[in-house]
């Protein structure tokens, strides 16, 4: 037996934790979009990512937490995009218009994600474990909407009697309603209508003149 034959095989390099999470989230986004939340199985998500179901539990803990992490990650990406747009707008009217356009494009362009979010939120009313994930996620989303509103106000020195927290709630609920209406009637509730609805409400909250 040669020295080479006596040597044990090289250990397989361990996949970094962040890479495991990234691959699981990517696979989860695809599986949830194809099958819906209720019909998606952790085994299938793990297999699509190249891992076992144990990897899902060790990184997220549950199906609810995995889905919440996916929604939260995308919400953070959207917030960053909207914030970047309004910071470069120059005045409140332009900032409001850009924010409305971006959100409208997301509502219409990613209907599946929006409908999944509504399905997940509806489950929270009757499932405590789901509610434990949904409640902080929705609070963070409302706070993010309020943050965007506050940046528009502060950037233009626009006086408003509406608290950012209340504005965030109004805009959050409006967006969710538009997601639902677009999903039910996409021909009537298209990008232009969604953008107009958002622009009108934002202008009212900021006491801006309506767009012609």
GROMACS elastic network, one bead per residue, 0.5 to 0.9 nm:
[ bonds ]
;  ai    aj funct       b0    kb
    1     4     6  0.81741   500
    1     5     6  0.61460   500
    1     6     6  0.69488   500
    2     5     6  0.52032   500
    2     6     6  0.64655   500
    3     6     6  0.51128   500
    3     7     6  0.64977   500
    4     7     6  0.54332   500
    4     8     6  0.86403   500
    5     8     6  0.78823   500
    7    10     6  0.86820   500
    8    11     6  0.86480   500
    9    12     6  0.88702   500
   10    13     6  0.87578   500
   11    14     6  0.86576   500
   13    16     6  0.89934   500
   14    17     6  0.87518   500
   15    18     6  0.84283   500
   15    19     6  0.65892   500
   15    20     6  0.65380   500
   16    19     6  0.52956   500
   16    20     6  0.63908   500
   16    21     6  0.88754   500
   17    20     6  0.50231   500
   17    21     6  0.62695   500
   17    22     6  0.86045   500
   17    59     6  0.80366   500
   18    21     6  0.51167   500
   18    22     6  0.61077   500
   18    23     6  0.86258   500
   19    22     6  0.50259   500
   19    23     6  0.61411   500
   19    24     6  0.85022   500
   20    23     6  0.52820   500
   20    24     6  0.61183   500
   20    25     6  0.86068   500
   20    49     6  0.81691   500
   20    51     6  0.82903   500
   20    55     6  0.77732   500
   20    56     6  0.89485   500
   20    59     6  0.81337   500
   21    24     6  0.50910   500
   21    25     6  0.60705   500
   21    26     6  0.85315   500
   21    55     6  0.86854   500
   21    56     6  0.82740   500
   21    59     6  0.66587   500
   21    60     6  0.84321   500
   22    25     6  0.52147   500
   22    26     6  0.61627   500
   22    27     6  0.86328   500
   23    26     6  0.50782   500
   23    27     6  0.61261   500
   23    28     6  0.84284   500
   23    46     6  0.89543   500
   23    48     6  0.87406   500
   23    49     6  0.54332   500
   23    50     6  0.81762   500
   24    27     6  0.51406   500
   24    28     6  0.59239   500
   24    29     6  0.85447   500
   24    45     6  0.69039   500
   24    46     6  0.65341   500
   24    48     6  0.80811   500
   24    49     6  0.54244   500
   24    50     6  0.85191   500
   24    51     6  0.83314   500
   24    55     6  0.84689   500
   24    56     6  0.72348   500
   24    66     6  0.86303   500
   25    29     6  0.60903   500
   25    30     6  0.87017   500
   25    45     6  0.87313   500
   25    49     6  0.84749   500
   25    66     6  0.75286   500
   25    67     6  0.84349   500
   25    69     6  0.79867   500
   25    70     6  0.61403   500
   26    29     6  0.52825   500
   26    30     6  0.65891   500
   26    31     6  0.88965   500
   26    49     6  0.76396   500
   26    70     6  0.85958   500
   27    30     6  0.52255   500
   27    31     6  0.61923   500
   27    32     6  0.85063   500
   27    44     6  0.88312   500
   27    45     6  0.56551   500
   27    46     6  0.75243   500
   27    47     6  0.86419   500
   27    48     6  0.57553   500
   27    49     6  0.54506   500
   28    31     6  0.51344   500
   28    32     6  0.58005   500
   28    33     6  0.82062   500
   28    40     6  0.86100   500
   28    42     6  0.84877   500
   28    44     6  0.88307   500
   28    45     6  0.54631   500
   28    46     6  0.82030   500
   28    48     6  0.83478   500
   28    49     6  0.83170   500
   28    66     6  0.78959   500
   28    67     6  0.76154   500
   28    70     6  0.77366   500
   29    32     6  0.54248   500
   29    33     6  0.60527   500
   29    34     6  0.86383   500
   29    45     6  0.89157   500
   29    67     6  0.84315   500
   29    70     6  0.71024   500
   29   113     6  0.85527   500
   30    33     6  0.52490   500
   30    34     6  0.62370   500
   30    35     6  0.87175   500
   30    45     6  0.85000   500
   31    34     6  0.51379   500
   31    35     6  0.60183   500
   31    36     6  0.76413   500
   31    37     6  0.86328   500
   31    40     6  0.64048   500
   31    41     6  0.84468   500
   31    44     6  0.76682   500
   31    45     6  0.63661   500
   31    48     6  0.83561   500
   32    35     6  0.53484   500
   32    37     6  0.54450   500
   32    38     6  0.85872   500
   32    39     6  0.81088   500
   32    40     6  0.58783   500
   32    41     6  0.89198   500
   32    45     6  0.86388   500
   32    67     6  0.84710   500
   32   113     6  0.86442   500
   32   116     6  0.77937   500
   33    36     6  0.57429   500
   33    37     6  0.79889   500
   33   112     6  0.61230   500
   33   113     6  0.69135   500
   33   116     6  0.76573   500
   34    40     6  0.84534   500
   34   112     6  0.88400   500
   35    38     6  0.78168   500
   35    39     6  0.56453   500
   35    40     6  0.57104   500
   36    39     6  0.57345   500
   36    40     6  0.62017   500
   36   112     6  0.86652   500
   36   115     6  0.89607   500
   36   116     6  0.66036   500
   36   119     6  0.85712   500
   37    40     6  0.54482   500
   37    41     6  0.86052   500
   37    67     6  0.82110   500
   37   116     6  0.65571   500
   37   119     6  0.74663   500
   37   120     6  0.71566   500
   38    41     6  0.81735   500
   38   119     6  0.87842   500
   38   120     6  0.87958   500
   40    43     6  0.87498   500
   40    44     6  0.73738   500
   40    45     6  0.77018   500
   41    44     6  0.53954   500
   41    45     6  0.64964   500
   41    46     6  0.87565   500
   41    63     6  0.82283   500
   42    45     6  0.50191   500
   42    46     6  0.60010   500
   42    47     6  0.84215   500
   42    52     6  0.89984   500
   42    53     6  0.61353   500
   42    56     6  0.72512   500
   42    62     6  0.87047   500
   42    63     6  0.67262   500
   43    46     6  0.52197   500
   43    47     6  0.60658   500
   43    48     6  0.85599   500
   43    51     6  0.89814   500
   43    52     6  0.70307   500
   43    53     6  0.52895   500
   43    56     6  0.88369   500
   44    47     6  0.50768   500
   44    48     6  0.60639   500
   44    49     6  0.86065   500
   44    53     6  0.83618   500
   45    48     6  0.51640   500
   45    49     6  0.63403   500
   45    50     6  0.87331   500
   45    51     6  0.86278   500
   45    52     6  0.89584   500
   45    53     6  0.79985   500
   45    56     6  0.84427   500
   46    49     6  0.51408   500
   46    50     6  0.62094   500
   46    51     6  0.50039   500
   46    52     6  0.53372   500
   46    53     6  0.53237   500
   46    54     6  0.82926   500
   46    55     6  0.71974   500
   46    56     6  0.66290   500
   47    51     6  0.54991   500
   47    52     6  0.62845   500
   47    53     6  0.76952   500
   48    51     6  0.76379   500
   49    52     6  0.86493   500
   51    54     6  0.79468   500
   51    55     6  0.63071   500
   51    56     6  0.83129   500
   52    55     6  0.56497   500
   52    56     6  0.75053   500
   53    56     6  0.53385   500
   53    57     6  0.67504   500
   53    58     6  0.88672   500
   54    57     6  0.51548   500
   54    58     6  0.60764   500
   54    59     6  0.85519   500
   55    58     6  0.51333   500
   55    59     6  0.60956   500
   55    60     6  0.83246   500
   56    59     6  0.53322   500
   56    60     6  0.57052   500
   56    61     6  0.67005   500
   56    62     6  0.72926   500
   56    63     6  0.80839   500
   56    66     6  0.76659   500
   57    60     6  0.53053   500
   57    62     6  0.57865   500
   57    63     6  0.82311   500
   57    66     6  0.88417   500
   58    61     6  0.59085   500
   58    62     6  0.89225   500
   59    62     6  0.88600   500
   59    66     6  0.84487   500
   60    63     6  0.77052   500
   60    64     6  0.86600   500
   60    65     6  0.57242   500
   60    66     6  0.54185   500
   60    69     6  0.80328   500
   61    64     6  0.83442   500
   61    65     6  0.64118   500
   61    66     6  0.74875   500
   62    65     6  0.51846   500
   62    66     6  0.62093   500
   62    67     6  0.86870   500
   63    66     6  0.50886   500
   63    67     6  0.62404   500
   63    68     6  0.85428   500
   64    67     6  0.52678   500
   64    68     6  0.60940   500
   64    69     6  0.86030   500
   64   120     6  0.85756   500
   64   129     6  0.73418   500
   64   130     6  0.57838   500
   64   132     6  0.89523   500
   64   133     6  0.66921   500
   64   134     6  0.86775   500
   65    69     6  0.60365   500
   65    70     6  0.85612   500
   65   130     6  0.81163   500
   65   133     6  0.62515   500
   66    69     6  0.51504   500
   66    70     6  0.63097   500
   66    71     6  0.88120   500
   67    70     6  0.50274   500
   67    71     6  0.62840   500
   67    72     6  0.85252   500
   67   120     6  0.84926   500
   67   133     6  0.88590   500
   68    71     6  0.51681   500
   68    72     6  0.59909   500
   68    73     6  0.85158   500
   68   120     6  0.88368   500
   68   130     6  0.89155   500
   68   133     6  0.61392   500
   68   134     6  0.69462   500
   68   137     6  0.71023   500
   69    72     6  0.50126   500
   69    73     6  0.60303   500
   69    74     6  0.86574   500
   69   133     6  0.89432   500
   69   137     6  0.88613   500
   70    73     6  0.52545   500
   70    74     6  0.64321   500
   70    75     6  0.86567   500
   71    74     6  0.53037   500
   71    75     6  0.60875   500
   71    76     6  0.86477   500
   71   113     6  0.82360   500
   71   117     6  0.73883   500
   71   137     6  0.81679   500
   72    75     6  0.50165   500
   72    76     6  0.61749   500
   72    77     6  0.86827   500
   72   137     6  0.66753   500
   72   140     6  0.86041   500
   72   141     6  0.83894   500
   73    76     6  0.52104   500
   73    77     6  0.64111   500
   73    78     6  0.88412   500
   74    77     6  0.50039   500
   74    78     6  0.62381   500
   74    79     6  0.85857   500
   75    78     6  0.51078   500
   75    79     6  0.61076   500
   75    80     6  0.86202   500
   75   141     6  0.72121   500
   75   144     6  0.88559   500
   76    79     6  0.50759   500
   76    80     6  0.62044   500
   76    81     6  0.86870   500
   76   141     6  0.88068   500
   76   144     6  0.86940   500
   77    80     6  0.52214   500
   77    81     6  0.63520   500
   77    82     6  0.88046   500
   78    81     6  0.50799   500
   78    82     6  0.61746   500
   78    83     6  0.84606   500
   78   102     6  0.86277   500
   78   103     6  0.82697   500
   78   106     6  0.84662   500
   79    82     6  0.52024   500
   79    83     6  0.59324   500
   79    84     6  0.84518   500
   79   141     6  0.89751   500
   79   144     6  0.69184   500
   79   145     6  0.80957   500
   79   148     6  0.79798   500
   80    83     6  0.51646   500
   80    84     6  0.60924   500
   80    85     6  0.86578   500
   81    84     6  0.52463   500
   81    85     6  0.63435   500
   81    86     6  0.89141   500
   81   102     6  0.81788   500
   82    85     6  0.51146   500
   82    86     6  0.63223   500
   82    87     6  0.86444   500
   82    98     6  0.78139   500
   82    99     6  0.57537   500
   82   102     6  0.67660   500
   82   103     6  0.79352   500
   82   148     6  0.76947   500
   83    86     6  0.53550   500
   83    87     6  0.61630   500
   83    88     6  0.87825   500
   83    99     6  0.82059   500
   83   147     6  0.89757   500
   83   148     6  0.64285   500
   83   151     6  0.81545   500
   84    87     6  0.53180   500
   84    88     6  0.65691   500
   84    89     6  0.88846   500
   85    88     6  0.54280   500
   85    89     6  0.62977   500
   85    95     6  0.70990   500
   85    98     6  0.64949   500
   85    99     6  0.70684   500
   85   102     6  0.86841   500
   86    90     6  0.77111   500
   86    91     6  0.84915   500
   86    92     6  0.81856   500
   86    94     6  0.76990   500
   86    96     6  0.73651   500
   86    97     6  0.88926   500
   86    98     6  0.66731   500
   86    99     6  0.66860   500
   86   148     6  0.81288   500
   86   151     6  0.79186   500
   86   152     6  0.68953   500
   86   155     6  0.88446   500
   87    90     6  0.71295   500
   87    95     6  0.74803   500
   87   151     6  0.79696   500
   87   152     6  0.81018   500
   87   155     6  0.78003   500
   88    91     6  0.87962   500
   88    95     6  0.78503   500
   89    92     6  0.76018   500
   89    93     6  0.84549   500
   89    94     6  0.54614   500
   89    96     6  0.86637   500
   89    98     6  0.75319   500
   90    93     6  0.86673   500
   90    94     6  0.68234   500
   90    95     6  0.71006   500
   90   155     6  0.79911   500
   90   156     6  0.79205   500
   91    94     6  0.55295   500
   91    95     6  0.61316   500
   91    96     6  0.86618   500
   91   152     6  0.79504   500
   91   155     6  0.71094   500
   91   156     6  0.55215   500
   92    96     6  0.59593   500
   92    97     6  0.85074   500
   92   152     6  0.55587   500
   92   153     6  0.68570   500
   92   154     6  0.89549   500
   92   155     6  0.70698   500
   92   156     6  0.53694   500
   92   157     6  0.84357   500
   92   158     6  0.73670   500
   92   206     6  0.81788   500
   92   208     6  0.82919   500
   93    96     6  0.51865   500
   93    97     6  0.62356   500
   93    98     6  0.86973   500
   93   152     6  0.87675   500
   93   156     6  0.88788   500
   93   203     6  0.76481   500
   93   206     6  0.88155   500
   93   208     6  0.69470   500
   93   209     6  0.85271   500
   94    97     6  0.50833   500
   94    98     6  0.61608   500
   94    99     6  0.85835   500
   95    98     6  0.51907   500
   95    99     6  0.61256   500
   95   100     6  0.85659   500
   95   152     6  0.65193   500
   96    99     6  0.51771   500
   96   100     6  0.61148   500
   96   101     6  0.86000   500
   96   149     6  0.86267   500
   96   152     6  0.73365   500
   96   198     6  0.88251   500
   96   199     6  0.66550   500
   96   202     6  0.65056   500
   96   203     6  0.72426   500
   96   206     6  0.88574   500
   97   100     6  0.51740   500
   97   101     6  0.61788   500
   97   102     6  0.87228   500
   97   195     6  0.83434   500
   97   198     6  0.87049   500
   97   199     6  0.61473   500
   97   202     6  0.86644   500
   97   203     6  0.89189   500
   98   101     6  0.51149   500
   98   102     6  0.62249   500
   98   103     6  0.86474   500
   99   102     6  0.52725   500
   99   103     6  0.61842   500
   99   104     6  0.84687   500
   99   148     6  0.86851   500
   99   198     6  0.86791   500
   99   199     6  0.83823   500
  100   103     6  0.53103   500
  100   104     6  0.59714   500
  100   105     6  0.85749   500
  100   194     6  0.82385   500
  100   195     6  0.53745   500
  100   196     6  0.78015   500
  100   197     6  0.84917   500
  100   198     6  0.54364   500
  100   199     6  0.55539   500
  100   202     6  0.80633   500
  101   104     6  0.51173   500
  101   105     6  0.61886   500
  101   106     6  0.87072   500
  101   191     6  0.83149   500
  101   192     6  0.86437   500
  101   194     6  0.85664   500
  101   195     6  0.55597   500
  101   196     6  0.87238   500
  101   198     6  0.83752   500
  101   199     6  0.82696   500
  102   105     6  0.51974   500
  102   106     6  0.63781   500
  102   107     6  0.87682   500
  102   195     6  0.84468   500
  103   106     6  0.50500   500
  103   107     6  0.61481   500
  103   108     6  0.87003   500
  103   175     6  0.79958   500
  103   194     6  0.85722   500
  103   195     6  0.76210   500
  103   198     6  0.83083   500
  104   107     6  0.50558   500
  104   108     6  0.62334   500
  104   109     6  0.82055   500
  104   175     6  0.85217   500
  104   178     6  0.88630   500
  104   190     6  0.85972   500
  104   191     6  0.56925   500
  104   192     6  0.77963   500
  104   193     6  0.85525   500
  104   194     6  0.54734   500
  104   195     6  0.50805   500
  104   196     6  0.88075   500
  104   198     6  0.77422   500
  105   108     6  0.53560   500
  105   109     6  0.55175   500
  105   110     6  0.80103   500
  105   191     6  0.63218   500
  105   194     6  0.85945   500
  105   195     6  0.81286   500
  106   109     6  0.50494   500
  106   110     6  0.55238   500
  106   111     6  0.78011   500
  106   114     6  0.87572   500
  107   110     6  0.58504   500
  107   111     6  0.59885   500
  107   113     6  0.88819   500
  107   114     6  0.69381   500
  107   175     6  0.76102   500
  107   176     6  0.86794   500
  107   178     6  0.73350   500
  107   179     6  0.56730   500
  107   182     6  0.78476   500
  107   191     6  0.79100   500
  107   194     6  0.79101   500
  108   111     6  0.56584   500
  108   179     6  0.75527   500
  108   182     6  0.70254   500
  108   183     6  0.85142   500
  108   186     6  0.81648   500
  108   189     6  0.87276   500
  108   190     6  0.67194   500
  108   191     6  0.59957   500
  108   194     6  0.81997   500
  109   112     6  0.86764   500
  109   191     6  0.86182   500
  110   113     6  0.56069   500
  110   114     6  0.65624   500
  110   115     6  0.88935   500
  111   114     6  0.50903   500
  111   115     6  0.60961   500
  111   116     6  0.85311   500
  111   179     6  0.68866   500
  111   180     6  0.88675   500
  111   182     6  0.78437   500
  111   183     6  0.66251   500
  112   115     6  0.51971   500
  112   116     6  0.61184   500
  112   117     6  0.86019   500
  112   183     6  0.85722   500
  113   116     6  0.50891   500
  113   117     6  0.62172   500
  113   118     6  0.87760   500
  114   117     6  0.51009   500
  114   118     6  0.64053   500
  114   119     6  0.87102   500
  114   176     6  0.76939   500
  114   179     6  0.60494   500
  114   180     6  0.79731   500
  114   183     6  0.87499   500
  115   118     6  0.50829   500
  115   119     6  0.61458   500
  115   120     6  0.85630   500
  115   179     6  0.70159   500
  115   180     6  0.70080   500
  115   183     6  0.73503   500
  116   120     6  0.60675   500
  116   121     6  0.85445   500
  117   120     6  0.50879   500
  117   121     6  0.61517   500
  117   122     6  0.86124   500
  117   176     6  0.89511   500
  118   121     6  0.50501   500
  118   122     6  0.61170   500
  118   123     6  0.87215   500
  118   176     6  0.75863   500
  118   179     6  0.85907   500
  118   180     6  0.79337   500
  119   122     6  0.51669   500
  119   123     6  0.64754   500
  120   123     6  0.52851   500
  120   124     6  0.67329   500
  120   130     6  0.75823   500
  120   134     6  0.76625   500
  121   124     6  0.52037   500
  121   125     6  0.73906   500
  121   130     6  0.79586   500
  121   131     6  0.76604   500
  121   134     6  0.62810   500
  121   135     6  0.87040   500
  121   138     6  0.88007   500
  122   125     6  0.57954   500
  122   126     6  0.79220   500
  123   126     6  0.57409   500
  123   127     6  0.59604   500
  123   128     6  0.88923   500
  123   130     6  0.66637   500
  123   131     6  0.76460   500
  124   127     6  0.50470   500
  124   128     6  0.64479   500
  124   129     6  0.76491   500
  124   132     6  0.79423   500
  124   133     6  0.84241   500
  124   134     6  0.66965   500
  124   135     6  0.83322   500
  125   128     6  0.76962   500
  125   130     6  0.84335   500
  125   131     6  0.69236   500
  126   130     6  0.84127   500
  126   131     6  0.81215   500
  127   130     6  0.54389   500
  127   131     6  0.62144   500
  127   132     6  0.88015   500
  128   132     6  0.61827   500
  128   133     6  0.88898   500
  129   132     6  0.51781   500
  129   133     6  0.68491   500
  129   134     6  0.88830   500
  130   133     6  0.53220   500
  130   134     6  0.61092   500
  130   135     6  0.85794   500
  131   135     6  0.57112   500
  131   136     6  0.87015   500
  132   135     6  0.58458   500
  132   136     6  0.72649   500
  133   136     6  0.62552   500
  133   137     6  0.64796   500
  133   138     6  0.88988   500
  134   137     6  0.50729   500
  134   138     6  0.59625   500
  134   139     6  0.84848   500
  135   138     6  0.53226   500
  135   139     6  0.61896   500
  135   140     6  0.86425   500
  136   139     6  0.50020   500
  136   140     6  0.60916   500
  136   141     6  0.86163   500
  137   140     6  0.51522   500
  137   141     6  0.62865   500
  137   142     6  0.87698   500
  138   142     6  0.61653   500
  138   143     6  0.84680   500
  138   172     6  0.88503   500
  139   142     6  0.51929   500
  139   143     6  0.60879   500
  139   144     6  0.85363   500
  140   143     6  0.50086   500
  140   144     6  0.60621   500
  140   145     6  0.86870   500
  141   145     6  0.62926   500
  141   146     6  0.86153   500
  141   168     6  0.82584   500
  141   169     6  0.89172   500
  141   172     6  0.72737   500
  142   145     6  0.51438   500
  142   146     6  0.62214   500
  142   147     6  0.85766   500
  142   165     6  0.74127   500
  142   166     6  0.88116   500
  142   167     6  0.87171   500
  142   168     6  0.50119   500
  142   169     6  0.54263   500
  142   170     6  0.85902   500
  142   171     6  0.80018   500
  142   172     6  0.57949   500
  142   173     6  0.86723   500
  143   147     6  0.60686   500
  143   148     6  0.87258   500
  143   164     6  0.83907   500
  143   165     6  0.65605   500
  143   168     6  0.61886   500
  143   169     6  0.79842   500
  144   148     6  0.63265   500
  144   149     6  0.86519   500
  144   168     6  0.71823   500
  145   148     6  0.52115   500
  145   149     6  0.63165   500
  145   150     6  0.86729   500
  145   164     6  0.82153   500
  145   165     6  0.81918   500
  145   167     6  0.75415   500
  145   169     6  0.75027   500
  145   170     6  0.89478   500
  145   171     6  0.67303   500
  145   172     6  0.65877   500
  146   149     6  0.50145   500
  146   150     6  0.60887   500
  146   151     6  0.86354   500
  146   163     6  0.83003   500
  146   165     6  0.51320   500
  146   166     6  0.73259   500
  146   167     6  0.58377   500
  146   169     6  0.73808   500
  146   171     6  0.82657   500
  146   172     6  0.88779   500
  147   150     6  0.50287   500
  147   151     6  0.62218   500
  147   152     6  0.87320   500
  147   164     6  0.68435   500
  147   165     6  0.80864   500
  147   168     6  0.74951   500
  148   151     6  0.51534   500
  148   152     6  0.64030   500
  148   153     6  0.87732   500
  148   164     6  0.85185   500
  148   168     6  0.81769   500
  149   152     6  0.52116   500
  149   153     6  0.63282   500
  149   154     6  0.86820   500
  149   164     6  0.61039   500
  149   165     6  0.88903   500
  149   167     6  0.69463   500
  149   168     6  0.70670   500
  149   202     6  0.84779   500
  149   205     6  0.89867   500
  149   206     6  0.86425   500
  150   153     6  0.50523   500
  150   154     6  0.60025   500
  150   155     6  0.83210   500
  150   163     6  0.85218   500
  150   164     6  0.56359   500
  150   165     6  0.89070   500
  150   167     6  0.88891   500
  151   154     6  0.51175   500
  151   155     6  0.57585   500
  151   156     6  0.85195   500
  152   155     6  0.51827   500
  152   156     6  0.63659   500
  152   157     6  0.83426   500
  152   158     6  0.79803   500
  152   206     6  0.87135   500
  153   156     6  0.55810   500
  153   157     6  0.57151   500
  153   158     6  0.50208   500
  153   159     6  0.71708   500
  153   160     6  0.77321   500
  153   206     6  0.73954   500
  154   157     6  0.51210   500
  154   158     6  0.68573   500
  154   159     6  0.89626   500
  155   158     6  0.78901   500
  156   159     6  0.89189   500
  158   206     6  0.69647   500
  158   207     6  0.82858   500
  158   208     6  0.88652   500
  159   206     6  0.73982   500
  159   207     6  0.79747   500
  160   163     6  0.77929   500
  160   205     6  0.70943   500
  160   206     6  0.58172   500
  160   207     6  0.68287   500
  161   205     6  0.82116   500
  161   206     6  0.85610   500
  162   165     6  0.82759   500
  162   166     6  0.65477   500
  162   167     6  0.63552   500
  162   205     6  0.65945   500
  162   206     6  0.80947   500
  163   166     6  0.52681   500
  163   167     6  0.61964   500
  163   168     6  0.85492   500
  164   168     6  0.59517   500
  164   169     6  0.85962   500
  165   168     6  0.50681   500
  165   169     6  0.63730   500
  165   170     6  0.88032   500
  166   169     6  0.50771   500
  166   170     6  0.62590   500
  166   171     6  0.86514   500
  167   170     6  0.51019   500
  167   171     6  0.61100   500
  167   172     6  0.83870   500
  167   202     6  0.85459   500
  167   205     6  0.70087   500
  168   171     6  0.52516   500
  168   172     6  0.58904   500
  168   173     6  0.84911   500
  169   172     6  0.51129   500
  169   173     6  0.61064   500
  169   174     6  0.84649   500
  170   173     6  0.53251   500
  170   174     6  0.60661   500
  170   175     6  0.86114   500
  170   201     6  0.87273   500
  171   175     6  0.60511   500
  171   176     6  0.85906   500
  171   198     6  0.78071   500
  171   201     6  0.79102   500
  171   202     6  0.78682   500
  172   175     6  0.52669   500
  172   176     6  0.63377   500
  172   177     6  0.86815   500
  173   176     6  0.51558   500
  173   177     6  0.61295   500
  173   178     6  0.86148   500
  174   177     6  0.50694   500
  174   178     6  0.61676   500
  174   179     6  0.86444   500
  174   197     6  0.86226   500
  174   198     6  0.76878   500
  174   201     6  0.87786   500
  175   178     6  0.50745   500
  175   179     6  0.62176   500
  175   180     6  0.87239   500
  175   194     6  0.86372   500
  175   198     6  0.78476   500
  176   179     6  0.50641   500
  176   180     6  0.63904   500
  176   181     6  0.87586   500
  177   180     6  0.51157   500
  177   181     6  0.61980   500
  177   182     6  0.85542   500
  178   181     6  0.50046   500
  178   182     6  0.58879   500
  178   183     6  0.83319   500
  178   189     6  0.78781   500
  178   194     6  0.66573   500
  178   197     6  0.86875   500
  179   182     6  0.52780   500
  179   183     6  0.61368   500
  179   184     6  0.86986   500
  179   194     6  0.89449   500
  180   183     6  0.51700   500
  180   184     6  0.62904   500
  180   185     6  0.86513   500
  181   184     6  0.50896   500
  181   185     6  0.59265   500
  181   186     6  0.74706   500
  181   188     6  0.89516   500
  181   189     6  0.66685   500
  182   185     6  0.51339   500
  182   187     6  0.78836   500
  182   188     6  0.76906   500
  182   189     6  0.50022   500
  182   190     6  0.66942   500
  182   191     6  0.89686   500
  182   194     6  0.83244   500
  183   186     6  0.57892   500
  183   189     6  0.84739   500
  184   189     6  0.87010   500
  185   188     6  0.57425   500
  185   189     6  0.60238   500
  185   190     6  0.85336   500
  186   189     6  0.50465   500
  186   190     6  0.57628   500
  187   190     6  0.61113   500
  188   193     6  0.78758   500
  189   192     6  0.78994   500
  189   193     6  0.56697   500
  189   194     6  0.64587   500
  190   193     6  0.54563   500
  190   194     6  0.61850   500
  190   195     6  0.85743   500
  191   194     6  0.51742   500
  191   195     6  0.59997   500
  191   196     6  0.84848   500
  192   195     6  0.51519   500
  192   196     6  0.60629   500
  192   197     6  0.86176   500
  193   196     6  0.50479   500
  193   197     6  0.61426   500
  193   198     6  0.86151   500
  194   197     6  0.51823   500
  194   198     6  0.62353   500
  194   199     6  0.85448   500
  195   198     6  0.51722   500
  195   199     6  0.59709   500
  195   200     6  0.84782   500
  196   199     6  0.50630   500
  196   200     6  0.60013   500
  196   201     6  0.86266   500
  196   211     6  0.87999   500
  197   200     6  0.52446   500
  197   201     6  0.63551   500
  197   202     6  0.86377   500
  198   201     6  0.53355   500
  198   202     6  0.60622   500
  198   203     6  0.84535   500
  199   202     6  0.51632   500
  199   203     6  0.59377   500
  199   204     6  0.84858   500
  199   210     6  0.80940   500
  199   211     6  0.79544   500
  200   203     6  0.51931   500
  200   204     6  0.62211   500
  200   205     6  0.87486   500
  200   210     6  0.65126   500
  200   211     6  0.78333   500
  201   204     6  0.50196   500
  201   205     6  0.62160   500
  201   206     6  0.86052   500
  202   205     6  0.50685   500
  202   206     6  0.61322   500
  202   207     6  0.83047   500
  202   208     6  0.81913   500
  203   206     6  0.50735   500
  203   207     6  0.56621   500
  203   209     6  0.66385   500
  203   210     6  0.62964   500
  203   211     6  0.84801   500
  204   208     6  0.62416   500
  204   209     6  0.80096   500
  204   210     6  0.79538   500
  205   208     6  0.78095   500
  207   210     6  0.89025   500
  208   211     6  0.88537   500
  209   212     6  0.89617   500
